[in-house]
Amino acid sequence: MRLETAEGLITLNLQRGALALHLYGQDVLAYDRAGRLWSATIGGVTYRRGLDNRIQAVEATPEGARRRWLTREEVRDLEDRLARQLRSLLPILSSGPVRWITPPSDERSWLDALRVLQRASQMDFEALEADARRFAEVYAPIGILPPDQYLSLVVQATIGCPFNTCIFCGFYRTLPFRVRSPEEFEAHLEAIRTFFGEGLSLRRTIFLGSANALAIPMPRLLALLERLRRAFPLRADGEERHGFAGIYAFLDGFTGLKKTVGDYEALRALGLRRVYIGLESGHDPLLTFLRKPATAEQMIETVRRLKGAGLQVGVIIMIGVGGDRFAAGHVEDTVAVLKAMPLGRGDLVYLSDFVEVPGTPYRAMAEAMGIRPLSPAERRAQAEAIRAGLHRADGEGPRVAPYALEAFLY
């Protein structure tokens, strides 16, 4: 839909999950159907908002994307300004004067767009802060998601991580691990539905959290998945509009061995589509230093079982972890382990630049061993060496992609 007002051209693109508003050939604003601000591009800077009402500003530079988190006052200023802008725009769109250049396909789509804009116009800073408080009542902290799952609907069958031994991870240290009871999980699903409302349509897949939900023993896991499917139906293969496009989840290589190929086939029949494993490195001495609860061989076998069940796999590798002490073994053994995994088209290898998380033991232990962090150039060389080692002339290997932890926002 495209129209002309006294101020200039406005384009409204109403899709299944969101409304994008292109104002006067300059700013682009996007909202979910409940009226929550999702993103805004203003003056060459893109602002991405999370459901916790944090906003990240992303600006393209010759050196790459520059990211920073807005202060609370900056968030308030942006959200209040956009709400005022929509409130002043609505009377013009509702009653004119406007001139249609590309009219809506039907009256219903136009009225739907106006309803979303009406909701969005009420979502100033105070309203979005209240929405963020409701979000915090529904969810335990969401630590991280794979990049291809940032628009998933997270459902938390578990809270925390069952191990919490990795010296580099700070996501779940304050959360004792537990599995939700069937009744608690069902209440959690209903709370999710109520919170998202019409904004649920923006979410495309389901991510079963938290850190290692597939570690739940099979009888209990199957019961939870049955409840999940009743609450949020999955769409049939080839269907475009109705339901979610499958279930996705993390798994660690150690507990992955507690399930058989037959178990994973049963999970696939219930909608599981891809499983993500934090290999981090194929170099066992480095895994021992990191206190990962699995060996490289265990993770190879877990991937074999997943692939044997017809599931897709995402493997996460840390670039720069272990510094200079482990660098050579990290590259050589990681390439060897990834090649030993039966990965192919549809599978992913994520290269995640290692970031030291404050409050974790990594730095103190690395300094005690005299480990020097790798420079940015050394990290780039390490990533390129792994990419080169995985290259296949026939193009049948997994897709290799970057994984920027600092870009995550849910």
ChimeraX attribute file (.defattr): number of C-alpha atoms within 10 A of each C-alpha:
attribute: neighborCount
match mode: 1-to-1
recipient: residues
	/A:1	17
	/A:2	16
	/A:3	17
	/A:4	18
	/A:5	16
	/A:6	10
	/A:7	8
	/A:8	11
	/A:9	18
	/A:10	22
	/A:11	18
	/A:12	20
	/A:13	15
	/A:14	22
	/A:15	14
	/A:16	12
	/A:17	16
	/A:18	25
	/A:19	25
	/A:20	20
	/A:21	21
	/A:22	19
	/A:23	16
	/A:24	14
	/A:25	10
	/A:26	12
	/A:27	16
	/A:28	19
	/A:29	19
	/A:30	22
	/A:31	23
	/A:32	28
	/A:33	27
	/A:34	24
	/A:35	22
	/A:36	27
	/A:37	27
	/A:38	21
	/A:39	20
	/A:40	23
	/A:41	18
	/A:42	13
	/A:43	10
	/A:44	12
	/A:45	15
	/A:46	20
	/A:47	24
	/A:48	22
	/A:49	20
	/A:50	16
	/A:51	20
	/A:52	18
	/A:53	25
	/A:54	18
	/A:55	24
	/A:56	22
	/A:57	18
	/A:58	19
	/A:59	16
	/A:60	12
	/A:61	8
	/A:62	6
	/A:63	6
	/A:64	9
	/A:65	12
	/A:66	12
	/A:67	16
	/A:68	14
	/A:69	14
	/A:70	15
	/A:71	12
	/A:72	13
	/A:73	10
	/A:74	12
	/A:75	19
	/A:76	17
	/A:77	13
	/A:78	17
	/A:79	23
	/A:80	19
	/A:81	14
	/A:82	20
	/A:83	21
	/A:84	14
	/A:85	12
	/A:86	17
	/A:87	17
	/A:88	12
	/A:89	15
	/A:90	16
	/A:91	11
	/A:92	13
	/A:93	15
	/A:94	12
	/A:95	8
	/A:96	12
	/A:97	11
	/A:98	16
	/A:99	13
	/A:100	13
	/A:101	13
	/A:102	11
	/A:103	12
	/A:104	18
	/A:105	9
	/A:106	8
	/A:107	10
	/A:108	10
	/A:109	15
	/A:110	16
	/A:111	13
	/A:112	14
	/A:113	22
	/A:114	18
	/A:115	16
	/A:116	20
	/A:117	26
	/A:118	18
	/A:119	18
	/A:120	22
	/A:121	23
	/A:122	19
	/A:123	24
	/A:124	20
	/A:125	21
	/A:126	13
	/A:127	14
	/A:128	21
	/A:129	17
	/A:130	14
	/A:131	18
	/A:132	18
	/A:133	14
	/A:134	17
	/A:135	19
	/A:136	14
	/A:137	12
	/A:138	20
	/A:139	15
	/A:140	14
	/A:141	16
	/A:142	19
	/A:143	16
	/A:144	17
	/A:145	23
	/A:146	20
	/A:147	16
	/A:148	10
	/A:149	18
	/A:150	18
	/A:151	16
	/A:152	23
	/A:153	24
	/A:154	24
	/A:155	19
	/A:156	23
	/A:157	28
	/A:158	23
	/A:159	22
	/A:160	25
	/A:161	20
	/A:162	18
	/A:163	16
	/A:164	21
	/A:165	13
	/A:166	18
	/A:167	19
	/A:168	21
	/A:169	19
	/A:170	16
	/A:171	17
	/A:172	19
	/A:173	16
	/A:174	10
	/A:175	14
	/A:176	12
	/A:177	18
	/A:178	14
	/A:179	19
	/A:180	16
	/A:181	14
	/A:182	16
	/A:183	11
	/A:184	12
	/A:185	20
	/A:186	18
	/A:187	13
	/A:188	19
	/A:189	22
	/A:190	14
	/A:191	16
	/A:192	21
	/A:193	16
	/A:194	12
	/A:195	18
	/A:196	21
	/A:197	12
	/A:198	16
	/A:199	18
	/A:200	19
	/A:201	20
	/A:202	21
	/A:203	21
	/A:204	18
	/A:205	22
	/A:206	24
	/A:207	26
	/A:208	23
	/A:209	25
	/A:210	27
	/A:211	27
	/A:212	24
	/A:213	24
	/A:214	24
	/A:215	20
	/A:216	18
	/A:217	12
	/A:218	16
	/A:219	8
	/A:220	13
	/A:221	17
	/A:222	16
	/A:223	12
	/A:224	19
	/A:225	20
	/A:226	13
	/A:227	16
	/A:228	21
	/A:229	16
	/A:230	11
	/A:231	14
	/A:232	16
	/A:233	16
	/A:234	20
	/A:235	16
	/A:236	14
	/A:237	8
	/A:238	7
	/A:239	11
	/A:240	10
	/A:241	12
	/A:242	11
	/A:243	17
	/A:244	22
	/A:245	23
	/A:246	22
	/A:247	24
	/A:248	24
	/A:249	25
	/A:250	24
	/A:251	20
	/A:252	24
	/A:253	24
	/A:254	18
	/A:255	19
	/A:256	22
	/A:257	17
	/A:258	13
	/A:259	17
	/A:260	15
	/A:261	17
	/A:262	13
	/A:263	16
	/A:264	22
	/A:265	19
	/A:266	15
	/A:267	20
	/A:268	18
	/A:269	11
	/A:270	17
	/A:271	21
	/A:272	22
	/A:273	19
	/A:274	23
	/A:275	22
	/A:276	24
	/A:277	22
	/A:278	17
	/A:279	25
	/A:280	23
	/A:281	29
	/A:282	24
	/A:283	23
	/A:284	18
	/A:285	15
	/A:286	20
	/A:287	20
	/A:288	13
	/A:289	15
	/A:290	22
	/A:291	15
	/A:292	24
	/A:293	16
	/A:294	17
	/A:295	18
	/A:296	22
	/A:297	16
	/A:298	17
	/A:299	26
	/A:300	20
	/A:301	18
	/A:302	25
	/A:303	28
	/A:304	19
	/A:305	22
	/A:306	26
	/A:307	22
	/A:308	16
	/A:309	19
	/A:310	15
	/A:311	20
	/A:312	21
	/A:313	28
	/A:314	24
	/A:315	25
	/A:316	22
	/A:317	26
	/A:318	21
	/A:319	28
	/A:320	25
	/A:321	26
	/A:322	23
	/A:323	21
	/A:324	16
	/A:325	17
	/A:326	16
	/A:327	20
	/A:328	13
	/A:329	16
	/A:330	29
	/A:331	22
	/A:332	16
	/A:333	17
	/A:334	24
	/A:335	20
	/A:336	16
	/A:337	17
	/A:338	24
	/A:339	14
	/A:340	14
	/A:341	18
	/A:342	18
	/A:343	22
	/A:344	15
	/A:345	12
	/A:346	14
	/A:347	21
	/A:348	21
	/A:349	24
	/A:350	24
	/A:351	21
	/A:352	19
	/A:353	20
	/A:354	21
	/A:355	15
	/A:356	15
	/A:357	14
	/A:358	11
	/A:359	12
	/A:360	16
	/A:361	16
	/A:362	20
	/A:363	17
	/A:364	11
	/A:365	14
	/A:366	18
	/A:367	11
	/A:368	9
	/A:369	10
	/A:370	12
	/A:371	15
	/A:372	12
	/A:373	19
	/A:374	19
	/A:375	12
	/A:376	11
	/A:377	9
	/A:378	16
	/A:379	20
	/A:380	14
	/A:381	14
	/A:382	19
	/A:383	21
	/A:384	14
	/A:385	14
	/A:386	22
	/A:387	18
	/A:388	11
	/A:389	16
	/A:390	19
	/A:391	14
	/A:392	11
	/A:393	7
	/A:394	6
	/A:395	10
	/A:396	12
	/A:397	19
	/A:398	22
	/A:399	18
	/A:400	18
	/A:401	14
	/A:402	15
	/A:403	22
	/A:404	15
	/A:405	15
	/A:406	12
	/A:407	15
	/A:408	16
	/A:409	21
	/A:410	21
